[in-house]
Amino acid sequence: MQHESWLDRYVVSFYWSIVTMTTIGYGDITPVNLTERIFVIFMTMISSATFAYTVNNIGGIFQDFSKQSV
């Protein structure tokens, strides 16, 4: 990694931080080149946002049920 360009080092570092912070883990299959890492970063962010949106909507549904039962 020491002899790679600054862009490669930055993407590897950003990939590591995204995968670590979202607690996805590294698994057996990991991206090996720049394009794959960028793809995984974007898919992780999109998947996290979709999951958060879904959980928020489910919470809203339960909140509406709670308001109606009172």
PDB file of N, H, CA, C and O in Angstrom:
ATOM      1  N   MET A   1       0.821  -1.190   0.000  1.00  0.00           N
ATOM      2  CA  MET A   1       0.000   0.000   0.000  1.00  0.00           C
ATOM      3  C   MET A   1       0.870   1.261   0.000  1.00  0.00           C
ATOM      4  O   MET A   1       0.429   2.329  -0.423  1.00  0.00           O
ATOM      5  N   GLN A   2       2.064   1.128   0.462  1.00  0.00           N
ATOM      6  H   GLN A   2       2.422   0.260   0.806  1.00  0.00           H
ATOM      7  CA  GLN A   2       2.952   2.272   0.591  1.00  0.00           C
ATOM      8  C   GLN A   2       3.298   2.903  -0.758  1.00  0.00           C
ATOM      9  O   GLN A   2       3.548   4.107  -0.827  1.00  0.00           O
ATOM     10  N   HIS A   3       3.316   2.120  -1.811  1.00  0.00           N
ATOM     11  H   HIS A   3       3.113   1.142  -1.755  1.00  0.00           H
ATOM     12  CA  HIS A   3       3.721   2.622  -3.119  1.00  0.00           C
ATOM     13  C   HIS A   3       2.534   2.938  -4.024  1.00  0.00           C
ATOM     14  O   HIS A   3       2.716   3.222  -5.208  1.00  0.00           O
ATOM     15  N   GLU A   4       1.339   2.890  -3.483  1.00  0.00           N
ATOM     16  H   GLU A   4       1.191   2.659  -2.521  1.00  0.00           H
ATOM     17  CA  GLU A   4       0.130   3.185  -4.262  1.00  0.00           C
ATOM     18  C   GLU A   4      -0.074   4.693  -4.335  1.00  0.00           C
ATOM     19  O   GLU A   4       0.546   5.452  -3.591  1.00  0.00           O
ATOM     20  N   SER A   5      -0.951   5.116  -5.242  1.00  0.00           N
ATOM     21  H   SER A   5      -1.455   4.500  -5.847  1.00  0.00           H
ATOM     22  CA  SER A   5      -1.242   6.548  -5.364  1.00  0.00           C
ATOM     23  C   SER A   5      -2.072   7.010  -4.171  1.00  0.00           C
ATOM     24  O   SER A   5      -2.628   6.197  -3.433  1.00  0.00           O
ATOM     25  N   TRP A   6      -2.145   8.314  -3.996  1.00  0.00           N
ATOM     26  H   TRP A   6      -1.693   8.975  -4.596  1.00  0.00           H
ATOM     27  CA  TRP A   6      -2.911   8.855  -2.873  1.00  0.00           C
ATOM     28  C   TRP A   6      -4.389   8.508  -3.004  1.00  0.00           C
ATOM     29  O   TRP A   6      -5.062   8.323  -1.990  1.00  0.00           O
ATOM     30  N   LEU A   7      -4.910   8.416  -4.223  1.00  0.00           N
ATOM     31  H   LEU A   7      -4.363   8.567  -5.047  1.00  0.00           H
ATOM     32  CA  LEU A   7      -6.314   8.074  -4.425  1.00  0.00           C
ATOM     33  C   LEU A   7      -6.589   6.642  -3.974  1.00  0.00           C
ATOM     34  O   LEU A   7      -7.584   6.393  -3.293  1.00  0.00           O
ATOM     35  N   ASP A   8      -5.733   5.712  -4.340  1.00  0.00           N
ATOM     36  H   ASP A   8      -4.925   5.915  -4.893  1.00  0.00           H
ATOM     37  CA  ASP A   8      -5.900   4.322  -3.907  1.00  0.00           C
ATOM     38  C   ASP A   8      -5.857   4.213  -2.386  1.00  0.00           C
ATOM     39  O   ASP A   8      -6.676   3.513  -1.790  1.00  0.00           O
ATOM     40  N   ARG A   9      -4.921   4.891  -1.767  1.00  0.00           N
ATOM     41  H   ARG A   9      -4.256   5.460  -2.251  1.00  0.00           H
ATOM     42  CA  ARG A   9      -4.815   4.851  -0.305  1.00  0.00           C
ATOM     43  C   ARG A   9      -6.038   5.468   0.354  1.00  0.00           C
ATOM     44  O   ARG A   9      -6.526   4.958   1.363  1.00  0.00           O
ATOM     45  N   TYR A  10      -6.536   6.563  -0.211  1.00  0.00           N
ATOM     46  H   TYR A  10      -6.140   6.977  -1.031  1.00  0.00           H
ATOM     47  CA  TYR A  10      -7.711   7.214   0.342  1.00  0.00           C
ATOM     48  C   TYR A  10      -8.933   6.305   0.237  1.00  0.00           C
ATOM     49  O   TYR A  10      -9.684   6.174   1.203  1.00  0.00           O
ATOM     50  N   VAL A  11      -9.144   5.673  -0.921  1.00  0.00           N
ATOM     51  H   VAL A  11      -8.533   5.779  -1.705  1.00  0.00           H
ATOM     52  CA  VAL A  11     -10.304   4.799  -1.109  1.00  0.00           C
ATOM     53  C   VAL A  11     -10.216   3.590  -0.185  1.00  0.00           C
ATOM     54  O   VAL A  11     -11.225   3.191   0.397  1.00  0.00           O
ATOM     55  N   VAL A  12      -9.046   3.005  -0.037  1.00  0.00           N
ATOM     56  H   VAL A  12      -8.226   3.328  -0.509  1.00  0.00           H
ATOM     57  CA  VAL A  12      -8.888   1.872   0.879  1.00  0.00           C
ATOM     58  C   VAL A  12      -9.209   2.298   2.309  1.00  0.00           C
ATOM     59  O   VAL A  12      -9.887   1.568   3.033  1.00  0.00           O
ATOM     60  N   SER A  13      -8.740   3.449   2.716  1.00  0.00           N
ATOM     61  H   SER A  13      -8.189   4.042   2.129  1.00  0.00           H
ATOM     62  CA  SER A  13      -9.016   3.943   4.068  1.00  0.00           C
ATOM     63  C   SER A  13     -10.495   4.238   4.255  1.00  0.00           C
ATOM     64  O   SER A  13     -11.070   3.912   5.294  1.00  0.00           O
ATOM     65  N   PHE A  14     -11.106   4.850   3.260  1.00  0.00           N
ATOM     66  H   PHE A  14     -10.639   5.114   2.416  1.00  0.00           H
ATOM     67  CA  PHE A  14     -12.528   5.169   3.346  1.00  0.00           C
ATOM     68  C   PHE A  14     -13.364   3.889   3.359  1.00  0.00           C
ATOM     69  O   PHE A  14     -14.338   3.789   4.106  1.00  0.00           O
ATOM     70  N   TYR A  15     -12.986   2.916   2.538  1.00  0.00           N
ATOM     71  H   TYR A  15     -12.195   2.998   1.932  1.00  0.00           H
ATOM     72  CA  TYR A  15     -13.665   1.616   2.534  1.00  0.00           C
ATOM     73  C   TYR A  15     -13.581   0.992   3.924  1.00  0.00           C
ATOM     74  O   TYR A  15     -14.587   0.524   4.456  1.00  0.00           O
ATOM     75  N   TRP A  16     -12.392   0.983   4.510  1.00  0.00           N
ATOM     76  H   TRP A  16     -11.575   1.364   4.078  1.00  0.00           H
ATOM     77  CA  TRP A  16     -12.213   0.398   5.833  1.00  0.00           C
ATOM     78  C   TRP A  16     -13.104   1.096   6.860  1.00  0.00           C
ATOM     79  O   TRP A  16     -13.747   0.429   7.671  1.00  0.00           O
ATOM     80  N   SER A  17     -13.149   2.419   6.836  1.00  0.00           N
ATOM     81  H   SER A  17     -12.627   2.961   6.178  1.00  0.00           H
ATOM     82  CA  SER A  17     -13.945   3.138   7.825  1.00  0.00           C
ATOM     83  C   SER A  17     -15.440   2.904   7.630  1.00  0.00           C
ATOM     84  O   SER A  17     -16.165   2.762   8.615  1.00  0.00           O
ATOM     85  N   ILE A  18     -15.915   2.861   6.401  1.00  0.00           N
ATOM     86  H   ILE A  18     -15.326   2.977   5.601  1.00  0.00           H
ATOM     87  CA  ILE A  18     -17.341   2.627   6.142  1.00  0.00           C
ATOM     88  C   ILE A  18     -17.740   1.226   6.582  1.00  0.00           C
ATOM     89  O   ILE A  18     -18.754   1.054   7.258  1.00  0.00           O
ATOM     90  N   VAL A  19     -16.956   0.231   6.207  1.00  0.00           N
ATOM     91  H   VAL A  19     -16.132   0.371   5.657  1.00  0.00           H
ATOM     92  CA  VAL A  19     -17.289  -1.153   6.556  1.00  0.00           C
ATOM     93  C   VAL A  19     -17.203  -1.363   8.067  1.00  0.00           C
ATOM     94  O   VAL A  19     -18.001  -2.113   8.630  1.00  0.00           O
ATOM     95  N   THR A  20     -16.260  -0.720   8.720  1.00  0.00           N
ATOM     96  H   THR A  20     -15.613  -0.111   8.263  1.00  0.00           H
ATOM     97  CA  THR A  20     -16.124  -0.848  10.166  1.00  0.00           C
ATOM     98  C   THR A  20     -17.261  -0.141  10.891  1.00  0.00           C
ATOM     99  O   THR A  20     -17.843  -0.708  11.816  1.00  0.00           O
ATOM    100  N   MET A  21     -17.587   1.069  10.496  1.00  0.00           N
ATOM    101  H   MET A  21     -17.115   1.530   9.744  1.00  0.00           H
ATOM    102  CA  MET A  21     -18.619   1.839  11.193  1.00  0.00           C
ATOM    103  C   MET A  21     -20.022   1.272  10.982  1.00  0.00           C
ATOM    104  O   MET A  21     -20.875   1.409  11.858  1.00  0.00           O
ATOM    105  N   THR A  22     -20.271   0.647   9.850  1.00  0.00           N
ATOM    106  H   THR A  22     -19.577   0.535   9.138  1.00  0.00           H
ATOM    107  CA  THR A  22     -21.592   0.055   9.623  1.00  0.00           C
ATOM    108  C   THR A  22     -21.669  -1.359  10.172  1.00  0.00           C
ATOM    109  O   THR A  22     -22.711  -2.005  10.062  1.00  0.00           O
ATOM    110  N   THR A  23     -20.601  -1.846  10.755  1.00  0.00           N
ATOM    111  H   THR A  23     -19.754  -1.321  10.845  1.00  0.00           H
ATOM    112  CA  THR A  23     -20.485  -3.185  11.347  1.00  0.00           C
ATOM    113  C   THR A  23     -20.881  -4.290  10.373  1.00  0.00           C
ATOM    114  O   THR A  23     -21.438  -5.311  10.778  1.00  0.00           O
ATOM    115  N   ILE A  24     -20.597  -4.086   9.105  1.00  0.00           N
ATOM    116  H   ILE A  24     -20.145  -3.257   8.776  1.00  0.00           H
ATOM    117  CA  ILE A  24     -20.867  -5.107   8.104  1.00  0.00           C
ATOM    118  C   ILE A  24     -19.842  -6.232   8.235  1.00  0.00           C
ATOM    119  O   ILE A  24     -20.182  -7.407   8.096  1.00  0.00           O
ATOM    120  N   GLY A  25     -18.626  -5.880   8.495  1.00  0.00           N
ATOM    121  H   GLY A  25     -18.349  -4.926   8.607  1.00  0.00           H
ATOM    122  CA  GLY A  25     -17.580  -6.885   8.591  1.00  0.00           C
ATOM    123  C   GLY A  25     -16.896  -7.066   7.250  1.00  0.00           C
ATOM    124  O   GLY A  25     -17.309  -6.484   6.247  1.00  0.00           O
ATOM    125  N   TYR A  26     -15.876  -7.854   7.240  1.00  0.00           N
ATOM    126  H   TYR A  26     -15.540  -8.327   8.055  1.00  0.00           H
ATOM    127  CA  TYR A  26     -15.047  -7.978   6.052  1.00  0.00           C
ATOM    128  C   TYR A  26     -15.318  -9.256   5.276  1.00  0.00           C
ATOM    129  O   TYR A  26     -15.131  -9.274   4.060  1.00  0.00           O
ATOM    130  N   GLY A  27     -15.748 -10.315   5.926  1.00  0.00           N
ATOM    131  H   GLY A  27     -15.900 -10.300   6.915  1.00  0.00           H
ATOM    132  CA  GLY A  27     -16.165 -11.527   5.241  1.00  0.00           C
ATOM    133  C   GLY A  27     -15.079 -12.203   4.439  1.00  0.00           C
ATOM    134  O   GLY A  27     -13.907 -11.830   4.491  1.00  0.00           O
ATOM    135  N   ASP A  28     -15.505 -13.211   3.694  1.00  0.00           N
ATOM    136  H   ASP A  28     -16.457 -13.513   3.652  1.00  0.00           H
ATOM    137  CA  ASP A  28     -14.578 -13.985   2.879  1.00  0.00           C
ATOM    138  C   ASP A  28     -14.358 -13.370   1.509  1.00  0.00           C
ATOM    139  O   ASP A  28     -13.307 -13.561   0.898  1.00  0.00           O
ATOM    140  N   ILE A  29     -15.350 -12.633   1.028  1.00  0.00           N
ATOM    141  H   ILE A  29     -16.204 -12.479   1.525  1.00  0.00           H
ATOM    142  CA  ILE A  29     -15.257 -12.019  -0.299  1.00  0.00           C
ATOM    143  C   ILE A  29     -15.100 -10.519  -0.098  1.00  0.00           C
ATOM    144  O   ILE A  29     -15.999  -9.861   0.425  1.00  0.00           O
ATOM    145  N   THR A  30     -13.978  -9.989  -0.505  1.00  0.00           N
ATOM    146  H   THR A  30     -13.247 -10.524  -0.929  1.00  0.00           H
ATOM    147  CA  THR A  30     -13.710  -8.565  -0.338  1.00  0.00           C
ATOM    148  C   THR A  30     -13.307  -7.940  -1.666  1.00  0.00           C
ATOM    149  O   THR A  30     -12.780  -8.635  -2.535  1.00  0.00           O
ATOM    150  N   PRO A  31     -13.542  -6.650  -1.842  1.00  0.00           N
ATOM    151  CA  PRO A  31     -13.110  -5.991  -3.079  1.00  0.00           C
ATOM    152  C   PRO A  31     -11.590  -5.938  -3.139  1.00  0.00           C
ATOM    153  O   PRO A  31     -10.919  -5.770  -2.121  1.00  0.00           O
ATOM    154  N   VAL A  32     -11.055  -6.084  -4.356  1.00  0.00           N
ATOM    155  H   VAL A  32     -11.600  -6.220  -5.183  1.00  0.00           H
ATOM    156  CA  VAL A  32      -9.598  -6.127  -4.486  1.00  0.00           C
ATOM    157  C   VAL A  32      -9.026  -4.968  -5.298  1.00  0.00           C
ATOM    158  O   VAL A  32      -7.822  -4.718  -5.243  1.00  0.00           O
ATOM    159  N   ASN A  33      -9.867  -4.255  -6.052  1.00  0.00           N
ATOM    160  H   ASN A  33     -10.845  -4.458  -6.097  1.00  0.00           H
ATOM    161  CA  ASN A  33      -9.331  -3.129  -6.809  1.00  0.00           C
ATOM    162  C   ASN A  33     -10.150  -1.869  -6.519  1.00  0.00           C
ATOM    163  O   ASN A  33     -11.153  -1.919  -5.807  1.00  0.00           O
ATOM    164  N   LEU A  34      -9.723  -0.777  -7.061  1.00  0.00           N
ATOM    165  H   LEU A  34      -8.908  -0.736  -7.639  1.00  0.00           H
ATOM    166  CA  LEU A  34     -10.312   0.523  -6.777  1.00  0.00           C
ATOM    167  C   LEU A  34     -11.786   0.582  -7.161  1.00  0.00           C
ATOM    168  O   LEU A  34     -12.604   1.078  -6.385  1.00  0.00           O
ATOM    169  N   THR A  35     -12.132   0.092  -8.325  1.00  0.00           N
ATOM    170  H   THR A  35     -11.468  -0.311  -8.955  1.00  0.00           H
ATOM    171  CA  THR A  35     -13.516   0.137  -8.794  1.00  0.00           C
ATOM    172  C   THR A  35     -14.434  -0.669  -7.876  1.00  0.00           C
ATOM    173  O   THR A  35     -15.528  -0.213  -7.541  1.00  0.00           O
ATOM    174  N   GLU A  36     -14.008  -1.833  -7.475  1.00  0.00           N
ATOM    175  H   GLU A  36     -13.120  -2.202  -7.747  1.00  0.00           H
ATOM    176  CA  GLU A  36     -14.820  -2.661  -6.592  1.00  0.00           C
ATOM    177  C   GLU A  36     -15.004  -1.998  -5.234  1.00  0.00           C
ATOM    178  O   GLU A  36     -16.097  -2.047  -4.670  1.00  0.00           O
ATOM    179  N   ARG A  37     -13.969  -1.389  -4.708  1.00  0.00           N
ATOM    180  H   ARG A  37     -13.082  -1.349  -5.166  1.00  0.00           H
ATOM    181  CA  ARG A  37     -14.084  -0.721  -3.411  1.00  0.00           C
ATOM    182  C   ARG A  37     -15.046   0.461  -3.486  1.00  0.00           C
ATOM    183  O   ARG A  37     -15.854   0.653  -2.577  1.00  0.00           O
ATOM    184  N   ILE A  38     -14.975   1.244  -4.540  1.00  0.00           N
ATOM    185  H   ILE A  38     -14.318   1.087  -5.278  1.00  0.00           H
ATOM    186  CA  ILE A  38     -15.883   2.386  -4.701  1.00  0.00           C
ATOM    187  C   ILE A  38     -17.320   1.888  -4.814  1.00  0.00           C
ATOM    188  O   ILE A  38     -18.225   2.478  -4.224  1.00  0.00           O
ATOM    189  N   PHE A  39     -17.539   0.807  -5.565  1.00  0.00           N
ATOM    190  H   PHE A  39     -16.804   0.328  -6.043  1.00  0.00           H
ATOM    191  CA  PHE A  39     -18.864   0.233  -5.696  1.00  0.00           C
ATOM    192  C   PHE A  39     -19.395  -0.213  -4.332  1.00  0.00           C
ATOM    193  O   PHE A  39     -20.547   0.061  -3.995  1.00  0.00           O
ATOM    194  N   VAL A  40     -18.564  -0.894  -3.551  1.00  0.00           N
ATOM    195  H   VAL A  40     -17.628  -1.117  -3.825  1.00  0.00           H
ATOM    196  CA  VAL A  40     -18.983  -1.374  -2.234  1.00  0.00           C
ATOM    197  C   VAL A  40     -19.287  -0.206  -1.307  1.00  0.00           C
ATOM    198  O   VAL A  40     -20.238  -0.276  -0.529  1.00  0.00           O
ATOM    199  N   ILE A  41     -18.508   0.856  -1.370  1.00  0.00           N
ATOM    200  H   ILE A  41     -17.735   0.912  -2.002  1.00  0.00           H
ATOM    201  CA  ILE A  41     -18.763   2.031  -0.539  1.00  0.00           C
ATOM    202  C   ILE A  41     -20.134   2.611  -0.853  1.00  0.00           C
ATOM    203  O   ILE A  41     -20.918   2.875   0.059  1.00  0.00           O
ATOM    204  N   PHE A  42     -20.433   2.810  -2.131  1.00  0.00           N
ATOM    205  H   PHE A  42     -19.796   2.595  -2.872  1.00  0.00           H
ATOM    206  CA  PHE A  42     -21.727   3.389  -2.495  1.00  0.00           C
ATOM    207  C   PHE A  42     -22.878   2.452  -2.153  1.00  0.00           C
ATOM    208  O   PHE A  42     -23.912   2.905  -1.663  1.00  0.00           O
ATOM    209  N   MET A  43     -22.721   1.166  -2.400  1.00  0.00           N
ATOM    210  H   MET A  43     -21.881   0.798  -2.798  1.00  0.00           H
ATOM    211  CA  MET A  43     -23.795   0.228  -2.090  1.00  0.00           C
ATOM    212  C   MET A  43     -24.028   0.132  -0.582  1.00  0.00           C
ATOM    213  O   MET A  43     -25.168  -0.015  -0.141  1.00  0.00           O
ATOM    214  N   THR A  44     -22.969   0.213   0.200  1.00  0.00           N
ATOM    215  H   THR A  44     -22.043   0.333  -0.158  1.00  0.00           H
ATOM    216  CA  THR A  44     -23.112   0.195   1.651  1.00  0.00           C
ATOM    217  C   THR A  44     -23.877   1.422   2.129  1.00  0.00           C
ATOM    218  O   THR A  44     -24.756   1.311   2.983  1.00  0.00           O
ATOM    219  N   MET A  45     -23.551   2.584   1.585  1.00  0.00           N
ATOM    220  H   MET A  45     -22.837   2.674   0.891  1.00  0.00           H
ATOM    221  CA  MET A  45     -24.256   3.800   1.996  1.00  0.00           C
ATOM    222  C   MET A  45     -25.720   3.764   1.565  1.00  0.00           C
ATOM    223  O   MET A  45     -26.601   4.143   2.337  1.00  0.00           O
ATOM    224  N   ILE A  46     -25.985   3.316   0.353  1.00  0.00           N
ATOM    225  H   ILE A  46     -25.270   3.008  -0.274  1.00  0.00           H
ATOM    226  CA  ILE A  46     -27.366   3.228  -0.123  1.00  0.00           C
ATOM    227  C   ILE A  46     -28.148   2.210   0.700  1.00  0.00           C
ATOM    228  O   ILE A  46     -29.294   2.465   1.070  1.00  0.00           O
ATOM    229  N   SER A  47     -27.549   1.075   0.988  1.00  0.00           N
ATOM    230  H   SER A  47     -26.618   0.868   0.687  1.00  0.00           H
ATOM    231  CA  SER A  47     -28.219   0.043   1.780  1.00  0.00           C
ATOM    232  C   SER A  47     -28.501   0.522   3.198  1.00  0.00           C
ATOM    233  O   SER A  47     -29.568   0.243   3.745  1.00  0.00           O
ATOM    234  N   SER A  48     -27.565   1.231   3.792  1.00  0.00           N
ATOM    235  H   SER A  48     -26.698   1.457   3.348  1.00  0.00           H
ATOM    236  CA  SER A  48     -27.766   1.761   5.143  1.00  0.00           C
ATOM    237  C   SER A  48     -28.896   2.788   5.168  1.00  0.00           C
ATOM    238  O   SER A  48     -29.711   2.792   6.091  1.00  0.00           O
ATOM    239  N   ALA A  49     -28.945   3.646   4.173  1.00  0.00           N
ATOM    240  H   ALA A  49     -28.282   3.642   3.423  1.00  0.00           H
ATOM    241  CA  ALA A  49     -30.010   4.648   4.103  1.00  0.00           C
ATOM    242  C   ALA A  49     -31.366   3.986   3.876  1.00  0.00           C
ATOM    243  O   ALA A  49     -32.362   4.406   4.465  1.00  0.00           O
ATOM    244  N   THR A  50     -31.418   2.966   3.037  1.00  0.00           N
ATOM    245  H   THR A  50     -30.609   2.625   2.558  1.00  0.00           H
ATOM    246  CA  THR A  50     -32.668   2.253   2.797  1.00  0.00           C
ATOM    247  C   THR A  50     -33.145   1.550   4.061  1.00  0.00           C
ATOM    248  O   THR A  50     -34.335   1.574   4.377  1.00  0.00           O
ATOM    249  N   PHE A  51     -32.232   0.933   4.774  1.00  0.00           N
ATOM    250  H   PHE A  51     -31.266   0.913   4.517  1.00  0.00           H
ATOM    251  CA  PHE A  51     -32.588   0.264   6.020  1.00  0.00           C
ATOM    252  C   PHE A  51     -33.118   1.271   7.050  1.00  0.00           C
ATOM    253  O   PHE A  51     -34.129   1.015   7.704  1.00  0.00           O
ATOM    254  N   ALA A  52     -32.441   2.408   7.192  1.00  0.00           N
ATOM    255  H   ALA A  52     -31.620   2.616   6.660  1.00  0.00           H
ATOM    256  CA  ALA A  52     -32.879   3.431   8.142  1.00  0.00           C
ATOM    257  C   ALA A  52     -34.255   3.974   7.770  1.00  0.00           C
ATOM    258  O   ALA A  52     -35.090   4.191   8.648  1.00  0.00           O
ATOM    259  N   TYR A  53     -34.497   4.193   6.497  1.00  0.00           N
ATOM    260  H   TYR A  53     -33.818   4.017   5.784  1.00  0.00           H
ATOM    261  CA  TYR A  53     -35.799   4.686   6.028  1.00  0.00           C
ATOM    262  C   TYR A  53     -36.899   3.674   6.339  1.00  0.00           C
ATOM    263  O   TYR A  53     -37.984   4.049   6.783  1.00  0.00           O
ATOM    264  N   THR A  54     -36.622   2.407   6.108  1.00  0.00           N
ATOM    265  H   THR A  54     -35.741   2.103   5.747  1.00  0.00           H
ATOM    266  CA  THR A  54     -37.604   1.361   6.367  1.00  0.00           C
ATOM    267  C   THR A  54     -37.929   1.252   7.851  1.00  0.00           C
ATOM    268  O   THR A  54     -39.098   1.166   8.227  1.00  0.00           O
ATOM    269  N   VAL A  55     -36.910   1.254   8.688  1.00  0.00           N
ATOM    270  H   VAL A  55     -35.960   1.324   8.383  1.00  0.00           H
ATOM    271  CA  VAL A  55     -37.129   1.173  10.134  1.00  0.00           C
ATOM    272  C   VAL A  55     -37.910   2.395  10.620  1.00  0.00           C
ATOM    273  O   VAL A  55     -38.770   2.268  11.492  1.00  0.00           O
ATOM    274  N   ASN A  56     -37.625   3.562  10.073  1.00  0.00           N
ATOM    275  H   ASN A  56     -36.926   3.664   9.365  1.00  0.00           H
ATOM    276  CA  ASN A  56     -38.349   4.768  10.450  1.00  0.00           C
ATOM    277  C   ASN A  56     -39.821   4.658  10.065  1.00  0.00           C
ATOM    278  O   ASN A  56     -40.690   5.051  10.844  1.00  0.00           O
ATOM    279  N   ASN A  57     -40.111   4.138   8.895  1.00  0.00           N
ATOM    280  H   ASN A  57     -39.405   3.819   8.262  1.00  0.00           H
ATOM    281  CA  ASN A  57     -41.504   3.980   8.473  1.00  0.00           C
ATOM    282  C   ASN A  57     -42.244   2.971   9.339  1.00  0.00           C
ATOM    283  O   ASN A  57     -43.409   3.181   9.677  1.00  0.00           O
ATOM    284  N   ILE A  58     -41.592   1.901   9.693  1.00  0.00           N
ATOM    285  H   ILE A  58     -40.646   1.730   9.418  1.00  0.00           H
ATOM    286  CA  ILE A  58     -42.214   0.912  10.573  1.00  0.00           C
ATOM    287  C   ILE A  58     -42.504   1.539  11.943  1.00  0.00           C
ATOM    288  O   ILE A  58     -43.565   1.303  12.521  1.00  0.00           O
ATOM    289  N   GLY A  59     -41.578   2.326  12.453  1.00  0.00           N
ATOM    290  H   GLY A  59     -40.716   2.518  11.984  1.00  0.00           H
ATOM    291  CA  GLY A  59     -41.807   3.041  13.712  1.00  0.00           C
ATOM    292  C   GLY A  59     -42.975   3.996  13.607  1.00  0.00           C
ATOM    293  O   GLY A  59     -43.755   4.128  14.551  1.00  0.00           O
ATOM    294  N   GLY A  60     -43.109   4.669  12.463  1.00  0.00           N
ATOM    295  H   GLY A  60     -42.476   4.561  11.697  1.00  0.00           H
ATOM    296  CA  GLY A  60     -44.243   5.564  12.251  1.00  0.00           C
ATOM    297  C   GLY A  60     -45.568   4.821  12.233  1.00  0.00           C
ATOM    298  O   GLY A  60     -46.568   5.320  12.747  1.00  0.00           O
ATOM    299  N   ILE A  61     -45.580   3.636  11.646  1.00  0.00           N
ATOM    300  H   ILE A  61     -44.767   3.231  11.228  1.00  0.00           H
ATOM    301  CA  ILE A  61     -46.799   2.818  11.623  1.00  0.00           C
ATOM    302  C   ILE A  61     -47.195   2.427  13.039  1.00  0.00           C
ATOM    303  O   ILE A  61     -48.364   2.536  13.408  1.00  0.00           O
ATOM    304  N   PHE A  62     -46.239   1.977  13.830  1.00  0.00           N
ATOM    305  H   PHE A  62     -45.289   1.888  13.530  1.00  0.00           H
ATOM    306  CA  PHE A  62     -46.543   1.619  15.221  1.00  0.00           C
ATOM    307  C   PHE A  62     -46.990   2.834  16.024  1.00  0.00           C
ATOM    308  O   PHE A  62     -47.846   2.713  16.900  1.00  0.00           O
ATOM    309  N   GLN A  63     -46.431   3.982  15.743  1.00  0.00           N
ATOM    310  H   GLN A  63     -45.735   4.080  15.032  1.00  0.00           H
ATOM    311  CA  GLN A  63     -46.838   5.198  16.432  1.00  0.00           C
ATOM    312  C   GLN A  63     -48.281   5.549  16.077  1.00  0.00           C
ATOM    313  O   GLN A  63     -49.044   5.966  16.948  1.00  0.00           O
ATOM    314  N   ASP A  64     -48.660   5.388  14.827  1.00  0.00           N
ATOM    315  H   ASP A  64     -48.040   5.049  14.120  1.00  0.00           H
ATOM    316  CA  ASP A  64     -50.050   5.641  14.414  1.00  0.00           C
ATOM    317  C   ASP A  64     -51.008   4.671  15.081  1.00  0.00           C
ATOM    318  O   ASP A  64     -52.090   5.070  15.511  1.00  0.00           O
ATOM    319  N   PHE A  65     -50.624   3.390  15.176  1.00  0.00           N
ATOM    320  H   PHE A  65     -49.745   3.066  14.827  1.00  0.00           H
ATOM    321  CA  PHE A  65     -51.452   2.417  15.885  1.00  0.00           C
ATOM    322  C   PHE A  65     -51.634   2.809  17.348  1.00  0.00           C
ATOM    323  O   PHE A  65     -52.722   2.679  17.909  1.00  0.00           O
ATOM    324  N   SER A  66     -50.555   3.288  17.951  1.00  0.00           N
ATOM    325  H   SER A  66     -49.671   3.394  17.495  1.00  0.00           H
ATOM    326  CA  SER A  66     -50.612   3.689  19.363  1.00  0.00           C
ATOM    327  C   SER A  66     -51.530   4.889  19.555  1.00  0.00           C
ATOM    328  O   SER A  66     -52.254   4.953  20.548  1.00  0.00           O
ATOM    329  N   LYS A  67     -51.515   5.837  18.629  1.00  0.00           N
ATOM    330  H   LYS A  67     -50.926   5.785  17.822  1.00  0.00           H
ATOM    331  CA  LYS A  67     -52.384   7.012  18.736  1.00  0.00           C
ATOM    332  C   LYS A  67     -53.853   6.631  18.568  1.00  0.00           C
ATOM    333  O   LYS A  67     -54.720   7.203  19.228  1.00  0.00           O
ATOM    334  N   GLN A  68     -54.137   5.671  17.693  1.00  0.00           N
ATOM    335  H   GLN A  68     -53.433   5.206  17.157  1.00  0.00           H
ATOM    336  CA  GLN A  68     -55.502   5.270  17.429  1.00  0.00           C
ATOM    337  C   GLN A  68     -56.098   4.473  18.574  1.00  0.00           C
ATOM    338  O   GLN A  68     -57.309   4.521  18.787  1.00  0.00           O
ATOM    339  N   SER A  69     -55.275   3.738  19.318  1.00  0.00           N
ATOM    340  H   SER A  69     -54.291   3.699  19.144  1.00  0.00           H
ATOM    341  CA  SER A  69     -55.796   2.910  20.390  1.00  0.00           C
ATOM    342  C   SER A  69     -56.080   3.702  21.658  1.00  0.00           C
ATOM    343  O   SER A  69     -56.720   3.182  22.572  1.00  0.00           O
ATOM    344  N   VAL A  70     -55.623   4.941  21.736  1.00  0.00           N
ATOM    345  H   VAL A  70     -55.103   5.363  20.994  1.00  0.00           H
ATOM    346  CA  VAL A  70     -55.818   5.754  22.949  1.00  0.00           C
ATOM    347  C   VAL A  70     -57.131   6.446  22.922  1.00  0.00           C
ATOM    348  O   VAL A  70     -57.465   7.173  23.858  1.00  0.00           O
TER     349      VAL A  70
END
